[in-house]
Amino acid sequence: MSWWGKILGGAFGMMIGGPIGAVLGAAMGHNFDKGLSQSANRTGFGQEDNVIPFPRGGRERIQTLFYTTTFSVMGHVCKADGHVTDSEIVLAKQVMQQMNLVESQRKAAIRLFNEGKKDTFPLNAVLKQFKQEIGFKPNLLRMFIEIQIMAAYADGVMDPAERRVLLNICKMLNISKHTFDHLSAMIGGMEGASRAGNKGGPSLQQAYSILGIKESASTSEIKKAYRRLLSQHHPDKLVAKGLPEEMMKVATDRTHEIRTAYETIKRERNF
């Protein structure tokens, strides 16, 4: 059974718990309770006997934590400037569309997004549990913060309030400000190219931003940055670390944008 099937089967709430478990339980609401009840009734045993374990550090557990935290925190980031814009709602739905979520997953993602928008959303507690559960998986944490930065750029600019929230998220996850600035420049370049409708790829300036390097960078530095970014965003590696398979498309799109930026610079530099 997949990680999502186990959630619907009722295993999640009792085996993970904590603030993340509470957020998902609130988002699933009646359907979550119904799933627990139906699961117990089918077996003829109590809920405790029907639990399918999510061992700490296990891949399915991490996938569930990543999915839950990603969409709830996204709602919190989008609400940081006081309101959620239509563009931010569209962005959230685009991420869901990229993931090819089944209907039950899409509805849960929207509910998690709405949980994150609430003034009572326990951001720091959720992030603390997320970091403890994920452990030392820097590429996975980087993908998480990239998705949050994408949400902040959904309306074309990163609001100062959104930036403060994102910096706090980075602090909680032990992601340096240097890394945050690099990712912001990279995603800002990607979003700029997308909004400009550049069918031939990003502009040269955008390409340098995407690779996180200066225009004065040497050929060696360009190649090194390119290889590092490809390794960090390799879809198969991320899934092996716990990225939900449904999010592989997001990582695949990111590697395509990195390759396109590299080819843009390569043509200009003629190497």
N, C-alpha and C positions, 0 to 999 in steps of 0.2 A: 504494500500500500504506500502511496506517495505521501510526502509530508502534509500536503493539503488534505488528502483523504483522512489522515489521522486527526487533523484538526476537526474536520466535520464529524469524525467518529467519536469525538469527545475526549481525546487523549491530552489535548494541550493544557487546558486549565489546571488540571491537577498535577501535571508533571513539570511545569515550568514555573508558574506562579509569579510572584513579585510584581513590580509596577507594570512590566510589559504584559504579563499575563492578565492583569487587571484591565489594561487598555484594550487588549483584544477581546476579553470577555464582555466589556462594555460595548465594543463595536459590534460584536456578533449578536448581543442582546438575546431576544427570545429564541432565535434560530440556534444559537449556541446551546442554550438550556435544553431545547427540544432535541438537539442532536445527542446530548448526554442521556436524556431519558429514553430515546428510541434505541440507542446503542445498548443500554442496560436491558431493555425489554426484549431485544432480539436474542440475547444470550441466556436470559433467565437468571443472570447473576447480578450482584450489585455493581455500581460504577467502579469501585476499587478493583474488582476482579476483571473488569473489562478494559482496564487501562493498557495502552500500548506504550511502553517506555520510550522517552526521549532522553537518552543518556547525555549527561553533560559533556559538551565538546563534540557530540555526534553531529554528522552532517545535516540530518533532517532537523534537528533542534536549531542549529545555526541558521538554516534556511528560513525557518519559521520566525526566529527572532529578527532576522534581517528584513523580511517582508513586513512584519508588524511595525518595526521601528522606522523603516523607510517612509511609509505612507503617513504614519501619525506625526512624525517630526516634520515631514513636508507640509502638512497642514499648519503646524505651529510656525514654521518659517514664513509661509505665505501670509499668515495673520500678523506677523511681527510689526508691520507698518500701520496696523489698526484695522485693516480690511483686506479681504481677499478679492483680487480683481478677476474679471472674466478671463484675462490672459493666463493667470495662474491656474484657474480651474481647467482651462483648455490644456495647459502644460501637464497637469496631473493626469488628465484623461489620455493625453498623448503617450505618457510613460506607460500607462495601463494598456494602451493599444499596442505599443511596441512589444509588450510582454505577452501579447496574445492570451490574455487571461480568459478563463472560462467565466460564465456569468456569475457564478457564486463568488469567485475570486475578485472580480471587478466590483461587485457590490460591497464586499468586505473591505476592499481598498478605499472605496469612497467613504465608508463608515469610519475607517481608521483616520482618514484625512480630516473628517469632521470632528473626531475625538481630539485630534491635535490642535484644532482651532479653538477649543474651549479654554477659557481663562484658568480653569483648574487643571489643565494638562501638566503632569509632573515631569517636565522636560529633563531636569538634571538627574532625577531618580531613574528615569527610563534610560538615559545615556550611560549612567553608572553601571546599571545591570547589563546593558548591551556590551559595553567595553569588557566587563568581567567575563561574560559568556563567550564573546568572540575571541578573546585572548590576543596573542601576537600574530595578527594577520593584517599587516599594513596595507596590502593591495586591496583587501576587502573593505577596510575602513576608508581607504581613499575613494573607492567606488561609491561608498555610502555618502561621503561628503560631496562628491561630484554631483550626485543626483540632487542633493539639497541646494547646491549652488545653481544648478539648472533651474530649479524652482524659483529661486530669487531673481534670475534673469528673465523669467517668463514674460514680464511686461516690458522688457527692453533695457531696464536699468536695475542695479542693485541698490535698494533703498538703504540709507544709513542704519535704520532700525534692523533691517534684515542682516546687514553686515555684522552688527553687534551680536545678534543671535547666532550667526554662523561662527563667529570667532569664539563665542562661548562653547559651542558644540565642539569646535576643534580643541579647545582647552580641555574639555571633559574627555576627549578621545586621544589626548596626547599627540595631536597633529599640530605641527609648528606653524607659526604665522607665515613663515617663508613658503611652506608647502601650500598653505591656503592662498596666498597671493599668486603663486604659480598656477594653481588650479583655477582661480578666478580669471586670470588673464587668458588661460587656455580656453575655458568655456565661454568667456566673453568673446573671444575671437571666433569660436565656432558659431555662437548665436548670431554674431554680427554678419558672418558669411551667409547664414541661413536666412536672416531677415532681408539681406540685400539681394537674395535670389541669385547668387553667383553660380550659374550652371557650370562654368568652367573651373569651379573650385574657388577657394578663398583668395583674397588679394594677398600680395606678398607680405604686407604688414600683418594681416590676420594669420598668415601661415607661420610667421615667426612667433606670434603670440600663442598659437596652438601648441607649438613645440616648446614654448617656455624659454626661448633664447633671444638674445639681442641680434639685431641685424649685422652687428660687427663680429658675430660668432664665426669661428673657423670651420672649415669643412669637417674636421675631426670632431669638433664640439657638436655640430649639427647631427652627424651620424650617431654620436653617442646618445644624444637626447632622444633621437628617433627610436633607437633600439631599446632604451630604457622605458619609454612610454608604451611601446608595443608589448614589452614583457609585463608591465604593470596592468595592461588592459586585456591581456590574452583571455578570451572567453572561457576556454577549457580549464585554464589554471584557476580562474576565479570561481568557477562552478565547483572544482575540486576542493576549494577552500570553504565552500558553503554558500556561494551565491545561488539563489534559486534559479533553476533551469529557465524559468519564465523570464528572468532578467538577462539572459544571455544576449538577446537581441540588442539591449542597451549597450553592452560591452562591445558587441560586434560593430555597431554603428560608430562607436567611439574609435575603434581601431581603423575603420575606413576613413574617418575624418583626419586621423593622424597621418595615415599613408598619403592622403590627398595633399595635406599641407607639406609633407616632405617632398613629394613630387613637384609641387609648385616652386619650392626653394631650389630643388635640384635643377629644374629647367632654367631658372634664372641664373644660378651659379655655374651651370654647364659642367657638372661633375657626375 
